[in-house]
Structures are given as structure tokens and as C-alpha cells.
Amino acid sequence: SSIEIGTVVAVLEIGALIASLFLGKISNRIGRKRTIIIGAFLFIIGGFIQSLSPTLLCLGAGRLVSGFGIGFLSGIVPVYQSEISPSEARGRMGCIEFTGNILGYSSSIWIDYGCSYFKGDISFRMPIITQCILGGFLFIGGFFIVESPRWLLEKDKDQEGFHVLNLLYSDSGELNKAKEEFLSIKRQVINEKFGNDVSFENARNSQVIKTNYFTIIKRHKYRIFIGCSALFWAQFNGINLISYYAPLVFEQAGFKGRTALLVTGINSLIYLASTIPTWFLVDKWGRRPILILSLIHISEPTRLDV
């Protein structure tokens, strides 16, 4: 039924919401690298439960677990990407990271389309087990990536942080780039911990400014309002509704059966292609004009049948 479909779809978002509430404290305590590994592990476990589920209830439980993993990954991966990116290329690398995200979405649609030719349960179990394989690459790869240098410096692991920065800038050709980035990050960390008036020499003897969600919101309420409201409205405009229910939407528009999946796949390719221009425009135009441009769309009046 429609209620069952909606519930099974929505339960994943509930899991992601719950996980996101704990993400900040967990990632600050154990680091970005371990958080990515945990998120990938939860995603794989959830996928296995879904692929082997004998009932709709079990399928929903698997999606809930996968939602926990997605809540960790969708929050921490952009943070990790920004913290390992050079400041002058942070915008472009963030856009490229999101293109990888949409590439995964588009791939899932085409895998669904290919598996629709199979008979029986394998037509829906095969795509689900495929996500476990891809999640496995992320889980294994998580053990080989470097830790965020910013997190290391926040934890006063300066030597490890400087070593990571040297690795990240080893191919830049600039001899002092790692040292400059180290000093810049360390200065920011000290300012956040002790205040803007504390020097490197006096940092160890200064009292740490205690921070939690309430103090952060109070101190940076304008920034948080802009960031959170932009993300909220980006989701509230219904993009997930289109992404999740696109085959059903296209079926209601007249595309029947497998053709609806095919049209969904074509739509995902347009979605993917639209992320590529931002690679070249984000540093040339700036973030704000692109954000405004993305909110402009042309819609035709809808006729309501009474």
C-alpha cells in the first residue's frame, strides 16, 4: 500500500536524523576517519539486512540501520573533504565530492533498471546487495585514508597533523605550503579554544573556552541560521521526494513499467551533468550567485481535474 511504501522509504531518513544528532560529538571525540569507517560499517549491515529480509518489517529495520550509516556519512564526508582540501581549492573540491554523490545516485538507478530484467526476488535483492559491495570499498578504504589534520591539531597532536599536511601537499610543488597551512589551522584552533587574544606561546597556560551546541549557536547564530536554513529549504523543496519516488511519479505521468525506470535514469544523468559546471564557477562566481541561480526554475500551471 501507499502507506507501507512511504513508511519504508521514510524510516531511512529517521535513522539519518537520529545519527546526525550525535555526529558532532562522536566525530570530535574519535576523529573523522573512524567516523567514516563506522558509518560505512552501519551502511553495509543495513544493506545485508535489507537484501536478506523475509518480511516488510525486516526490510524497514534494515533501512533504519542504513539510515544511521547515511546520517554519519552524509554529515562527516563533506567536513572531511573540506578539512583536507587546500583553502584555495576548497570550493571546487567540495563540488567534485558532491558530483561523486550524484554519480552514486545515478548508478543506483541504472543498476535498478538492469536488474529489472531479472525474474523474481533477485530483481530487487541484487541492487540492494550491490550497495553493500560499494559500501565495502568505503569501509576498507577508510583504514587507508589520512586523519583530518584540523582534528589532529585540535587534539594537540601537532606532529601527526604536520606530517599529514606534508603528505597532502607533497605534490603541490610549494616547499613551505604545508608549514603555512599548519600555522593557519593552528592559529584558528587556538582562537576557537582560548579566544582571539591568545598567542602560540601562551596557549598552553590559558583556560579553554568550554563549548557546546548552545554556546556555539549563541556565539555564531547568524552563520548557523544561514547554513541550517539553506540546507533546510534545499530539502524542504521536495528533492528527496522526486529522487525516491521518481519511478512512481513517471508512471503516473504515463510511462509504464520498466520505461518509468528508464526515464528516471535519464533524469539522473541530467542531475549529474548539472553538478559539473559548479567545478569551474564556484571560485569564479562565488557561492551566493550559484545558490540563487539554483533556486530559479520554470514551472507550468497544473490543471486540476475536479
Residue pairs with C-beta under 8 A, 6 or more apart in sequence:
4 56
7 60
8 56
8 59
8 60
8 63
9 63
9 244
9 245
11 60
11 63
11 64
11 67
12 63
12 64
12 66
12 67
12 70
13 67
13 240
14 64
14 67
15 63
15 64
15 65
15 66
15 67
15 68
15 70
15 71
16 67
16 68
16 70
16 71
16 74
17 67
17 71
18 67
18 68
18 71
19 39
19 42
19 67
19 68
19 69
19 70
19 71
19 72
19 75
20 71
20 72
20 74
20 75
23 35
23 71
23 72
23 75
23 76
24 213
26 35
26 38
26 72
27 35
27 75
27 76
27 79
27 151
28 151
28 154
31 147
31 148
31 151
31 152
32 76
32 79
32 80
32 83
32 147
32 148
32 151
33 80
33 142
33 145
33 146
33 147
33 148
35 72
35 76
36 72
36 73
36 76
36 77
36 80
36 138
36 142
36 145
37 139
37 142
37 143
38 72
39 68
39 69
39 70
39 71
39 72
39 73
39 76
40 69
40 73
40 135
40 136
40 138
40 139
40 142
41 69
41 139
42 65
42 66
42 68
42 69
42 72
43 66
43 69
43 70
43 73
43 131
43 135
43 138
44 69
44 132
44 135
44 136
44 139
45 65
45 69
46 62
46 63
46 64
46 65
46 66
46 67
46 68
46 69
47 62
47 66
47 128
47 129
47 131
47 132
47 135
48 62
48 129
48 132
49 58
49 59
49 61
49 62
49 65
50 59
50 62
50 63
50 66
50 128
51 62
51 125
51 128
51 129
51 132
52 125
53 59
53 61
53 62
69 135
73 138
77 97
78 94
78 97
78 98
79 148
80 148
81 93
81 94
81 97
82 90
82 93
82 94
83 148
83 149
83 150
83 151
84 146
84 148
84 149
84 168
85 93
85 94
86 168
86 169
86 172
86 177
86 181
87 181
87 184
89 283
91 282
91 283
91 287
92 279
92 280
92 282
92 283
94 282
95 275
95 278
95 279
95 282
96 279
98 275
98 278
99 272
99 275
99 276
99 279
102 268
102 271
102 272
102 275
103 272
104 134
105 243
105 268
105 271
105 272
106 265
106 268
106 269
106 271
106 272
108 127
108 131
109 246
109 261
109 264
109 265
109 268
110 265
110 268
111 126
111 127
111 130
112 127
112 261
113 258
113 261
113 262
113 264
113 265
115 122
115 123
115 124
115 126
115 127
116 123
116 258
116 261
117 123
117 258
118 126
146 164
146 167
146 168
147 160
147 164
148 164
149 161
149 162
149 164
149 165
149 168
149 181
149 182
149 185
150 161
150 185
150 189
152 158
152 160
152 161
152 164
153 161
153 182
153 185
153 186
153 189
154 189
154 193
158 182
158 186
161 182
161 185
162 178
162 179
162 182
165 178
165 181
165 182
166 178
168 178
169 177
169 178
169 181
186 200
187 200
190 198
190 200
190 203
191 198
192 209
192 211
193 203
193 206
193 208
193 209
194 203
194 206
194 207
194 208
194 209
195 206
195 209
198 206
216 224
217 224
230 291
242 249
246 264
246 267
247 260
247 261
247 264
248 260
250 259
250 260
250 263
250 264
251 257
251 260
255 262
255 263
278 290
281 290
282 290
